[in-house]
Amino acid sequence: MKLHRVAEGPEDGPVVVFGGSLGSDLRMWEPQVAPLVERGFRVVRYDARGHGGSPVPPGPYELEDLGADVLALLDELGVEQAHHVGLSLGGMTGMWLGIHAPDRIASLVLCCTSAKLGPPSMWVDRARTVRAEGTAAVAEAGVQRWLTPGYRERHPDRAEFLRAMIAAVPAEGYAACCGAIERMDLLDLLPKITAPTLVIAGAHDPATSPGEHARPIAEGIPGARLEVVAEAAHLGSYEQPAEFTRLILDHLERA
Ligand SMILES: O=C(O)CC1=CCC(=O)O1
């Protein structure tokens, strides 16, 4: 699977791969690009399979497929080892890589994510809705999980930009990724991760809350650190770009 990607920054800089949330495309990371490039990093953003400009094979997909896609991307770019920054589904992919391909991962940043995200019926229902009615049917609810109410009120244009982003995701791609999340259980495998890991949560994330989701990840990965960002919901890196980027850069420069 050849993922759609955009690479920016110095070709000889340390490579940082960015993987996004279910329902997003690589534009969700726009706020992070310039600050990392200015600090000398080679920033590679990709669209997960079934999303954005990447191919949309028919489902089912497993997390293993999403991880293998990133390894194929690294191979194609001739990159032996990269940092991986992932949010939600991107963070799940990052954990899979840290567990199954430790030699390829220099460090991990796991944003607003979970090692086991139930109940399975929620993902079955959402996949069924999307296959029947399209991603537009889940776009508004998605934005409500992604952004705090105050931010949506202050920035209706940005909320609309993200709503349209979700609605543009191919239904089969979104639904098949729901299935991968439904079947994911990484909790017992977290101690295998050896990469230096930073876990970042949004204080108001209704999908992957700090207490129920971020904390177990930070406690499961040896040496991992947890940061909780105030005034952030699920798409914290978009709503609070300055704070997320500061934390990411600090971690990358120490790793
Ligand atoms: O859309 C959601 O409910 C939140 C989410 C779970 C995995 C992901 O990428 O987003």
The ligand as an SDF file (V2000), in Angstrom:
LIG
                    3D

 10 10  0  0  0  0  0  0  0  0999 V2000
  -14.1260    9.6670   16.3680 O   0  0  0  0  0  0  0  0  0  0  0  0
  -13.9510    9.2980   17.5380 C   0  0  0  0  0  0  0  0  0  0  0  0
  -14.8540    8.8020   18.2080 O   0  0  0  0  0  0  0  0  0  0  0  0
  -12.6280    9.4430   18.1770 C   0  0  0  0  0  0  0  0  0  0  0  0
  -11.6080    8.6000   17.5680 C   0  0  0  0  0  0  0  0  0  0  0  0
  -11.2930    7.3340   17.8730 C   0  0  0  0  0  0  0  0  0  0  0  0
  -10.1870    6.8960   17.0570 C   0  0  0  0  0  0  0  0  0  0  0  0
   -9.9170    8.1060   16.2910 C   0  0  0  0  0  0  0  0  0  0  0  0
   -9.0060    8.2660   15.4910 O   0  0  0  0  0  0  0  0  0  0  0  0
  -10.7970    9.0640   16.6000 O   0  0  0  0  0  0  0  0  0  0  0  0
  1  2  2  0
  2  3  1  0
  2  4  1  0
  4  5  1  0
  5  6  2  0
  5 10  1  0
  6  7  1  0
  7  8  1  0
  8  9  2  0
  8 10  1  0
M  END
$$$$
